[in-house]
Amino acid sequence: MEDSQFVIFIVFGCIWVVMGTAGVIALLKSDGQEIRFGKWGLIVALPIIIPIVIALAFGAFYYN
């Protein structure tokens, strides 16, 4: 029962990430722009995503 708070937090965080991604895609599509994801997008996205995943994994597995 103690871990339910962390699960709820992680689920809501994932929902917000999905909603933000969908919002950016909808914004780009409404302007008629092509959605491209090249090597520069990967260079920008990886330093953002990797620490988030590490922090969530640490929080999920450290206390078990």
C-alpha positions as CSV (number, residue, x, y, z in Angstrom):
1,M,0.0,0.0,0.0
2,E,2.9,2.3,0.6
3,D,4.0,2.1,-3.1
4,S,0.6,3.1,-4.4
5,Q,1.5,6.8,-4.0
6,F,4.6,6.3,-6.2
7,V,2.6,4.4,-8.8
8,I,0.0,7.1,-9.0
9,F,2.7,9.8,-9.4
10,I,4.4,7.8,-12.2
11,V,1.1,7.2,-14.0
12,F,0.1,10.8,-13.9
13,G,3.6,11.8,-15.0
14,C,3.4,9.4,-18.0
15,I,-0.1,10.8,-18.9
16,W,1.3,14.4,-18.9
17,V,4.2,13.4,-21.1
18,V,1.9,11.7,-23.6
19,M,-0.5,14.7,-23.5
20,G,2.4,17.1,-24.1
21,T,3.7,15.0,-27.0
22,A,0.3,14.8,-28.6
23,G,-0.1,18.5,-28.2
24,V,3.1,19.3,-29.9
25,I,2.2,16.9,-32.8
26,A,-1.2,18.4,-33.1
27,L,0.3,21.9,-33.1
28,L,2.7,21.0,-35.9
29,K,0.1,19.2,-37.9
30,S,-2.3,22.1,-37.7
31,D,0.3,24.4,-39.3
32,G,0.7,21.8,-42.1
33,Q,4.3,21.1,-41.2
34,E,5.9,17.8,-41.8
35,I,6.9,16.0,-38.6
36,R,10.5,14.9,-38.9
37,F,12.8,13.4,-36.3
38,G,16.4,13.5,-37.3
39,K,19.7,13.1,-35.6
40,W,19.5,16.6,-34.1
41,G,16.2,15.8,-32.5
42,L,17.7,12.7,-31.0
43,I,20.6,14.7,-29.6
44,V,18.2,17.0,-27.9
45,A,15.7,14.4,-26.7
46,L,18.2,11.9,-25.2
47,P,19.6,14.1,-22.5
48,I,16.1,15.0,-21.4
49,I,14.6,11.4,-21.5
50,I,17.6,9.5,-20.0
51,P,17.7,11.3,-16.6
52,I,14.0,11.1,-16.2
53,V,14.0,7.3,-16.8
54,I,17.0,6.9,-14.5
55,A,15.3,8.9,-11.7
56,L,12.0,7.0,-12.0
57,A,13.8,3.6,-12.1
58,F,15.9,4.6,-9.1
59,G,12.7,5.7,-7.2
60,A,10.9,2.5,-8.1
61,F,13.6,0.0,-7.4
62,Y,15.7,1.6,-4.6
63,Y,13.1,1.1,-1.8
64,N,12.2,-2.5,-2.7
